[in-house]
Structures are given as C-alpha cells and as structure tokens.
C-alpha cells in the first residue's frame, strides 16, 4: 500500500464526527506546544550550557494546568471512538479478540520504530562517551510521553468488557469505577505508598473512557446549555477543595502519574466544554482549511505524539550550533523564538512521518489469533510503556520495548489468512 493511500484510508472524513477529530488533533498539538515550552536548552550569560523547564518556572503554571492538562479530553474522545468502533465490529459479527487485536496493533506498530531509534541513539551515545548525566536527563525527558501507551493499551483492551457493562448498567458502572478511584487514592495518601496509586491507571482512565461512551450515546447532547455550563462549573469547583484541603497537588501534571481523582473532574468539565463548543467546531470543519489540517495531522497523530519530543530535543541541540539561536531559557528572547521553533519542529515531524508513519497506517492482516495470544500481545504492548512510566527510559528499557513491541506485532500478524482484514481506526 502506498504512503498516500495509507494516509487516506486512515481517516475517512465522510464517516466520522469531525468535531471529535478536530478535538483530538487539538489535544495532540497542545501537548506539542506544552512540551516545547517545557524544554529549555540554551546558553547562560557565561556561555555555559543551561537546561531548564521554563514553563514550570512561571508563577501561573499550576493553575494553568487546570486548562492545559488536556489528556482527559483525549481519553473521552477515545472512548467515543472506541464504543462506535466496537459496535460497528459487533454488527459485522466480529468479537472481542478482533477488536483488541486491531487496537493493540495500532499502538504497537508505531511504537516499535521509536524504541529501536532509542536503542541506536542511546547505544551510540554511550559508545562515543557522551556525558552520562546529560544523557540521562535528555533520555528521561524524551520518554515522558510514553505513559500514554500503557494507559491507552489498558483502556482499549477492556473496551469489549466495559462496553457490555455500559449497556447493562451504565450508572452502576460509573459508580463502581468512581468508588475504585476514591478508594485507591485514599489508600495511597493514607499509607504514603505512592505505588498503590498505580491501580488507578485502570480506574481513572477506564472511568474517563466510560464518559466517552456516555458522550457517544448522546447523554451530553441531551443536556441544555445551562446544564452543561453548570456541570462543568461544579466539576472545576471540586478541584478547589481537593487541592486546597485534600491531598492533591494543584498542578494537574503532578496528578497524572499515578492518575488521581482530579483528572476525573477535568474529564467531566472538558466533555461538557466539548459539547458546548460543538456548533462552532462543526462550522469550522465546514471549511476546507480545517478539514485539510485534520486530514494531515489526523493521519499522523501517533507519529506526532510519539516523535515530537525527541524532535524537539534534536532541534534544540542543533540550535546550539547556530550563533544567537539558543538564548537563555526563559528569557524574553527565548519566548519569542518559540513560535519559530514550533514551525520547525512540526515541519521536521512531518518530514519524519514519511519514513515512520507507514507503521501507523492501516495494513492487511490475516485471521484473528486465539484470545490468549491477543491477551499476551496486549500485555507485551503494556509492559514496556509501564516500565518507562515508572523507572524512566534508558538503554535496557529501550531494548525491552523493542523486543516486546516486535513480539506483539509478530503474534498478532502471523496467522493463516482465512480472510484479509484491514486494520483501521
């Protein structure tokens, strides 16, 4: 399949809710912008190398994350798409193994070349004697977004089960998941054992995905404008006692891993906001320019998400070689260069996509493997991303990830082809 046809098949604008597509594109582009503002590489007044996190040094940063922490919305939109895809697959007579296989492939395939890249880069850097402390800082920062692979793999693996629960008892399902979030947070903060909070990788993100199911079923559409505004306001208001009196940080990035209850409040508020601005988004998506952006970015979404941070680091490193291109991080000159850097980074990622985006594109596969094989492949996709989330990226974990993602792809793809099936979003 050619690159152009692959890209075209990965996002069919005629059969999708375009407002959700543009919301997903917005989420990923906002993540790129935030990371661009958090990576400060430049020279200090003495000509020495300065590596800082300028965005986090701003006095308004914590409260800014109440709007800038957009990942809950991404999981809500993902829940909408997941339930729609699952129901479509069920109407065609397919089952849970087929669904999970398709979704795991869409995560493992684009992750494999990234981890192979890290194996080569980290290995070469060690061989040529790059300063170990500097290398650790760069590599750990580059691996930060990979938590998403663990969380989303977990969510996608449980879609068939959670969709069934949603159909049978939607309110009870939300209540049980919310109770789980609260109990795990209570145990974590009362014992001081942060690792207990890892269980909420399941409860928090599954609950947020479940809100996407409700969005797909029209619950938010059935609410009036004032009801949506009120629900969003109450959801945001709950953050005040949770962070001022409760144990939670007012920095929503701190609440990300392990995930905590404030992310659920953000998800509710953001889902309401998405519905409120839907008429404006629909009007925007009637323009050719917006559709073009959604097509170009949407067909490379995983590539942009996975590769933007290493590209930011690479561009920042190359800028050190250009006189005047790397002002002290956080200075006025540094802030004024950020729009230029954004354009350069996006152009570089777009160019890179012609090489690596083929791993993101749908491909023809054979018959569905047995359920246990699909489960093993899902676990292989989850494990390395979870390990990076916990212990940060390094050479051994890059090797582990390459082996696990490669194994998952082989397990899910090498089966006798009773029929040819195209894996799509």
N, C-alpha and C positions, 0 to 999 in steps of 0.2 A: 504494500500500500504506500503510495507516495506521501510526502510530508503534507502537501496541500490537501489531499483528500482525507488524510488522517485528521488534520485540524478541522476540516469542515464537518466531519462526522462526529466530532466530539462535543459539539454544541449545536443542537438543532433549534434555532430561534423560533421556528413556527410552532413548536410543540411544548414550549416552556413558559412559565410565568416570568416574563422578562424583568419584572421588578425585583424578583428574588435573584436573578442573575446579576443585575447591577449591584444589588446589595452585597452579594458575595465578592464581586470584583472590588467594591469599595473597601470591604473588610481587609482584603489582602493588600491592597495598595496603601491603606492606612498603616498596616503593620510595617511595610517597607519604609514609609516616612518616619515612623517612630524609631525604628532601628537605625535609620540614617542619622537621626538626631541624637541617638544614644552612643554612637561610635565616634569618639573624638580622638583623632590622630593628627598631630601637628608638632610644631616646634615651639619651645618656650623662649623667653627673652634671651636666655643664654645660649640658644642654639641647640639645646638638648631635646631629645625625643620626649613628647608628652602624650600620654594615653589616658583619657578621662571619659566620663559619661556625662556630657554637658546637659542633656535633657533632665537627668535625675538631680542635677545640682540646682535646678530652678526652684524657687520657694513655692511655686504653684503646682509643682509636679504631681504631688499626691492627689490633690483634688482634681487635677486634670485627668488622672487615670479613671475617674468616675465616668468620664465620657470617652476617653481614649482606649479603655480596655474593651475592645470590640469583639473578642473571641466568643463570648456567649452568643452574640447575634449570629456569628458564623455557624455555631452548632444548632441554633434554632432553624436557620435556613437549611442546614444539612438535614435536620430532622424532617422538614417539609419534603425535601427531595427524596429522602430515604423511604418515607412512607409511600409516596407516589410511585417510586420505582418498585417497591415490594408488592404493592397491589397490582401494578401492571404485570409483573412477573407471575404472580399467582393466577391472573386471568389467562395467561398463556400456559398454565399447567405446570409451571416450574415450582421448585421448593426452596427450603432454607439453604441447602448446600450450594445451589446455583447462585443465590443472591450473595452469600458471604464470599464465595469464590470470586465473583466479579469484583466486589468491592475491595477485597484484600489485594487482588492483582492491581487495582488502580492506585493502591498505596505502595505496595512493594516494588512495582516496576520503576517508578520514578526515583524511589529512594536508593535503589541499587547503584546507579552510576555516581550518585553523590557520595556514598560511603566508599566506593572504590577510589574516587577522587581523593578523599581524605586519607586513605591508606597510602596512596602515592605521595601526596604532599607532605604529610607528617613524616613518613619514612625518609623521604629525600631531605627534609629539613633537619632531621636528626643526623643523617649521614654527613651533611656538609657542616654540621656544628653550629646551627642556629641556637642562640641563647635559649636555654631550656625554660627559664621563667617567662620570657617574652612569648615563646611558642605556646606555652600552656595558656597564657592569657588570651591569645588570639584564637586558639582551637576551642577552648571552653566557650568563648563568646560565640564562635561560629556555630556551635552545636546547640545553642539555647533553644531555637525554634523547633527542634526535633521532638519535643514533648508531644507536639500535636499528633505525630504518627501513632504514638501509643494510645492517646485518648481517643482518636478517631477510629483506630482499628478496633478498640474495645467497643465503642458505640455501634459501629457497623456490624460487628459480629453478633450483637444482641438485638439487632433490628427485628428479625423474624419473631423472636420471643416477645419483645416489648410491644410490637405491633399487635400481637394476639391479645396481650393484656390490655392494651389500649382499647381494642374493640370490645372486650368483655366487661371491663371495669375501668374506664378512663380516670374517674375521680379517685378511686381507691388506689390505682397505680401511682398517681401523683402523690397521694398522701403517704404511701409507703416509702417512696423514694425520698420525699422531703424529710420524713422521720429518720430515714437512714443517714441523710446528710447531717441532721442535727445531732444524732447520737454519736456519730463518728467524730464530729467537731468537739462535742462535749468531752469525749474520752481523750482526744488528743490534747486539748488545752488543760484538762484537769490533771492529767498524768505528766504532762510535759514531754511526752514521747511523740515527736513530730511524725515519725514513720506511720503511726496509726492513721494519720490523715490520708495516707496513700489509698486507703479503701475508698475514699471519696472520689478518686479518679473514676470509679464506677458510678457511685450515687449522684454526684454533682452533674457530670457530663451526660449521663443517661437521662437524668431529670430534665436538663436543658434540651436535649434532643427530643424528649417527650413533649415539650412545649411546642416544638416544631410540628409534631403530629397534630396537636390541637389547632395550630395555625392552618395546617393542610385541610382539616375538617371544617374550617370556617368559623371557629369559635371567636377569633379576634374580629373577623369580618362582620359578625353578628352584633358586635358591641357598637354603641353610638360613639360619636367623637368625644363627648364629655366623659363617658365611661372609660374610654381608653386613656384620656388625659389623667383622670382620677387614679386609675390603676397604676399608671406609670409614676405618678407623683408619690403615691403610697409606697411603691417599690423602692424608689430612690430615697424616700424619707426613712425607710427602715435601715438604710446604711448608716444614718447618724447615730442611733443608739448602739448598733452593732460595732461601730468603730470608736465611738466616744466612751461608751460604758463597757461594751463587750470586749472580747479578747482579740478582735480582728484588727488588722492594720488598716489605716485609711488609704494606703497605697494598694490599688487593686492588682498591680503586678505581683506584689508580695503574696496576695491571696490566690495566686494562680497555681502554684505547685508547692505542696499539695493544694488542690482546689478546695474552696471553702464556701460557706453559705452566702456571703455577699455576691458571689458570681451568679447565684440563682436569682437574687433580687435584680441584678443587672440584666439578666436574660429576660425577665418579665417586662422590665421597663423598655428594653430595646425592642422586644417583639411588638409592644404597643406602639412605640415610635415608628417602627417599620410600617405598621398598618396605617398610622396616621398620615404618613407622607406617601402612601401608595399612589394616590391620584397624581401627585407631582412626578413621581418616578415613572408612572405609566405614560405621562405626557412627554417626559424626557426620552423614554425609549421609543417614542414615535419618530424620533429624529434619526437620520442616517448616521450622524457622528457618534451618538451614544451606542447605537447597535454595532458600529464598527469597533468601538472600544471594548464592548462586551465580548464580541467575537474574538478579537485579537488577544485580549487578556484572558478571557474565559477559557480559551483553548489551550492556554499555557499556565493555568492557575497554580498547579502543583509545582511546576518548574520555577515559577516566580517565587513561590513561598519557600521552597527548599534551597534555592540557589542565591536568593538576593543578599543574604548576609555574607557568605564568602565573597561575592562580587563586591559588596560594599568595602570589605576589608582589603580586597585586592586593589580596588580603585584608590582607596586611602593610602595604601602602601606605595603605589605608583606615583601618587601626587607628591609624595615626599621628595621625589627626584626632580620635580619641577620647581624652580625658584619662585617663591611667593604663593604657591598653590596650597600650602598647608599652614595657615595661620594658627595661632594658639587656640586649642579647642575651647569654645565658649565665648571667645572674643566676638566683637561686632563683625569683624571681617569674616570670622568663621561662620557665623549665622548667615551672612549674606551670600556665602558660597553654597549653601545647602540646596537651593533650587537648581543650580548648575549641576551639582553632584547627583541630584535625583534624576535629572535627564540623562546624565552619563551612565548611571547605574542601570536605569531601565533600558537604555539602548544596548548596554553590554549584556544584560539578561536576555533581551530579545534576540540578539545575535547568538548567544549561547543556546537558546531554545532550538535553533536549527540543528544543533548537534544532539542535545539530550531530550528534547520534547518528544522524540519518537518513542521514548519509554513511557510517556504519559498518554500517548494516543491509544485509542481502542485497537484491539487486534483480534484476529480469529483464533479461537481455541477449540479444543476437542470436547469430548463428553465430560460431564461433571465427575470429579473423583468421589469416592465414598466420603461420607460425613466425617469420620475420624481423620482422614487425610486433610480435609479442608480445615478442621479444627487445629491440626498440627501446624499447617501453613499460617493460620491466623496467629497462633502463639509465636511462631518464628518471626512474624512481622511486628508483633507487640514487644517482644523481649529486648531487642537492641535499643529501640527508642526509649523504652522504660529505663534501661540501664544508663543511657546518656542523660536522661532527665534527673536521675539520682546521683550519678557519680561523674558527670560531665564527660565530654568527648575526649578521647585520647587514642593513641595508636591501637591498643588491644581492642577497644570498643569499635573502632573503625573496621578492624578485621572481623570482629564478631558480627557486626551489622552486614558487611559484605557477604559473609557466609550464610547468615540467616535469611536475608532477603533473596539471595540467589537460590537457596534451598526452597523457600516458599514459592518462588516463580516456577521452579522445576516441578515441584509437587503438584502445582495447580495447572500446569500446562501440558505435561507429558502424559496424556491419557488417550487411548484409542478414540478416534473421532467418529462417533456414531452420527453426529451432525456437526455442522460448522456453526458456531455461535459467535457473534461479535460482542465483545465486552464494551459496554457504553456507560455513560454517567447516569 
